[in-house]
Amino acid sequence: MLSDIATLFDVTAAPAADRRITRRLIDAWARAARGQFPSWAALQEMDLGADWDWIFVVDLKKSVGFPYFIYLGDNLGRLSDVYLSGATEWTLSLLEKATGGIGAAVAEEAPNFSEDMLTLCDGRRVLMRAVTAPLADDGKTVSHVVGAVSGRFAADSASLLHPVE
C-alpha cells in the first residue's frame, strides 16, 4: 500500500489561491451555517467537486471508541492502511491522524486546524494539514463532525509530491 500513497498526492498543483482544501471546506461550512451549526444535509448541497475525495463525516452518537464514518472520501479510505513510524505512532494510520481533531472541534464548537509532519513506516515524511468542524442536525447540538485532509511528501523524502490542498 505504501507505493500507492504516491498516487494519492500526485496531482497538478492548483493556483495558490485554490490549493487549500481545508479553507474551501470551512468556507462551505460557513456558507451552510447561516448563524448556527450547519447540518450534514446542508453541507451535502455544497458543490465541493473533487474535494469530496478528501472529506470525511463522523456521526458522534455512533462513535464509540472509534470514529463512525457516515462519509469517507475515496482517497481518505486509502489512507487507513498507511502506517506511521516512531516509538509511539507505529500503530497509527494516516487516517487516524487526520481524524485526530474530532474531539477538539466538538469541545471548541468551532473549526479546528492542524498541521503535522509525519514519518511513514518506510521512512518518508509527509506534511499533512487537516481541519475538523462541528455539524448539528438541529443547528444547535453538535451531532456530527466534518473534516478535510491534504498532504504532500516533504522535500527531503524519496518522492516529492504536489500539494493536494
C-alpha positions as CSV (number, residue, x, y, z in Angstrom):
1,M,0.0,0.0,0.0
2,L,2.9,2.4,0.6
3,S,3.6,2.5,-3.1
4,D,0.0,3.5,-3.7
5,I,0.2,6.6,-1.5
6,A,2.3,8.4,-4.1
7,T,-0.6,8.4,-6.5
8,L,-2.9,9.9,-3.8
9,F,-1.0,13.2,-3.8
10,D,0.2,13.1,-7.4
11,V,-2.0,15.9,-8.9
12,T,-1.2,19.1,-10.7
13,A,-0.8,21.9,-8.3
14,A,-3.6,24.4,-8.4
15,P,-3.0,28.2,-8.3
16,A,-2.0,29.2,-4.7
17,A,-5.4,30.8,-4.0
18,D,-7.2,27.5,-4.8
19,R,-4.9,25.0,-3.1
20,R,-6.2,24.9,0.4
21,I,-8.9,22.2,0.6
22,T,-9.1,22.9,4.4
23,R,-10.0,26.6,3.6
24,R,-12.5,25.6,0.9
25,L,-14.3,23.2,3.3
26,I,-14.5,25.8,6.1
27,D,-15.8,28.4,3.6
28,A,-18.5,25.9,2.5
29,W,-19.2,25.2,6.2
30,A,-19.7,28.9,7.0
31,R,-22.0,29.4,4.0
32,A,-24.1,26.4,5.1
33,A,-24.1,27.6,8.7
34,R,-26.3,30.7,8.4
35,G,-25.8,31.7,12.0
36,Q,-25.9,28.3,13.5
37,F,-24.0,25.0,13.1
38,P,-24.7,23.6,9.6
39,S,-26.2,20.2,9.2
40,W,-24.7,17.3,7.2
41,A,-27.7,17.6,4.8
42,A,-26.9,21.3,4.2
43,L,-23.3,20.6,3.7
44,Q,-24.1,17.9,1.1
45,E,-25.8,20.6,-1.0
46,M,-22.5,22.4,-1.4
47,D,-20.6,21.9,-4.6
48,L,-17.2,20.7,-3.4
49,G,-16.3,18.8,-6.6
50,A,-13.2,16.6,-6.3
51,D,-12.7,17.8,-2.7
52,W,-15.2,15.2,-1.6
53,D,-12.5,12.6,-2.1
54,W,-10.6,14.2,0.8
55,I,-13.5,14.8,3.2
56,F,-15.0,12.7,6.0
57,V,-18.0,13.0,8.2
58,V,-18.4,11.2,11.5
59,D,-21.6,10.5,13.4
60,L,-20.8,11.2,17.1
61,K,-23.7,9.2,18.5
62,K,-22.5,6.0,16.8
63,S,-18.8,6.7,17.5
64,V,-17.9,4.5,20.5
65,G,-14.1,4.2,20.8
66,F,-13.6,4.7,17.1
67,P,-15.0,7.3,14.6
68,Y,-18.1,6.0,12.9
69,F,-17.8,7.3,9.3
70,I,-21.1,8.1,7.5
71,Y,-19.0,9.6,4.7
72,L,-15.4,8.8,3.8
73,G,-13.9,10.2,0.6
74,D,-12.3,7.6,-1.7
75,N,-8.8,8.9,-1.2
76,L,-9.1,9.1,2.6
77,G,-10.3,5.5,2.7
78,R,-7.0,4.5,1.1
79,L,-5.1,6.2,4.0
80,S,-6.5,3.8,6.5
81,D,-3.7,1.2,5.9
82,V,-0.8,3.6,5.6
83,Y,1.0,3.4,8.9
84,L,3.4,5.7,10.7
85,S,6.8,5.1,12.2
86,G,8.1,6.0,15.6
87,A,8.2,5.0,19.3
88,T,4.5,5.8,19.9
89,E,2.9,6.1,16.5
90,W,3.8,2.8,14.8
91,T,0.2,1.6,15.1
92,L,-1.4,4.8,13.9
93,S,-2.5,5.2,10.3
94,L,-2.6,8.4,8.3
95,L,-6.4,8.3,8.5
96,E,-6.3,8.1,12.3
97,K,-4.0,11.2,12.4
98,A,-6.3,13.0,10.0
99,T,-9.3,12.5,12.3
100,G,-7.4,13.4,15.4
101,G,-9.1,16.8,15.6
102,I,-12.7,15.5,16.0
103,G,-12.7,16.0,19.8
104,A,-11.3,19.5,19.5
105,A,-14.0,20.6,17.0
106,V,-16.6,19.3,19.4
107,A,-15.1,20.8,22.5
108,E,-14.4,24.2,20.9
109,E,-17.7,24.2,19.0
110,A,-15.6,25.6,16.1
111,P,-13.4,24.6,13.3
112,N,-10.1,23.1,14.4
113,F,-7.0,23.3,12.1
114,S,-3.9,21.1,12.5
115,E,-0.6,20.6,10.6
116,D,1.9,17.9,11.2
117,M,5.0,16.3,9.7
118,L,4.6,12.6,9.9
119,T,7.1,9.8,9.2
120,L,5.8,6.8,7.4
121,C,6.9,3.3,8.2
122,D,9.2,3.3,5.1
123,G,11.0,6.5,6.4
124,R,9.4,9.0,4.0
125,R,8.0,12.1,5.6
126,V,4.6,13.6,4.8
127,L,3.4,17.1,5.6
128,M,-0.2,16.9,6.4
129,R,-2.9,19.5,7.0
130,A,-6.4,18.8,8.4
131,V,-9.4,20.6,9.6
132,T,-12.5,19.4,11.5
133,A,-15.7,21.3,12.1
134,P,-18.9,20.6,14.1
135,L,-22.2,19.9,12.4
136,A,-25.6,19.8,14.0
137,D,-28.8,18.2,12.8
138,D,-30.8,20.8,14.7
139,G,-28.4,23.7,14.3
140,K,-27.5,23.8,18.0
141,T,-26.4,20.5,19.4
142,V,-23.2,19.0,17.7
143,S,-24.1,15.6,16.3
144,H,-21.5,15.1,13.6
145,V,-18.0,16.3,12.6
146,V,-16.8,17.0,9.1
147,G,-13.2,17.1,8.2
148,A,-10.8,17.5,5.3
149,V,-7.2,16.4,4.8
150,S,-4.4,17.3,2.4
151,G,-0.8,16.5,2.3
152,R,2.4,16.1,0.4
153,F,5.7,14.4,0.8
154,A,8.4,16.5,2.5
155,A,11.1,17.9,0.1
156,D,13.7,15.6,1.6
157,S,11.7,12.4,1.1
158,A,12.3,9.9,-1.7
159,S,9.4,11.3,-3.8
160,L,8.3,14.9,-4.0
161,L,4.6,15.2,-4.5
162,H,2.5,18.1,-5.4
163,P,0.2,19.6,-2.7
164,V,-3.3,18.2,-2.6
165,E,-4.6,21.4,-1.0
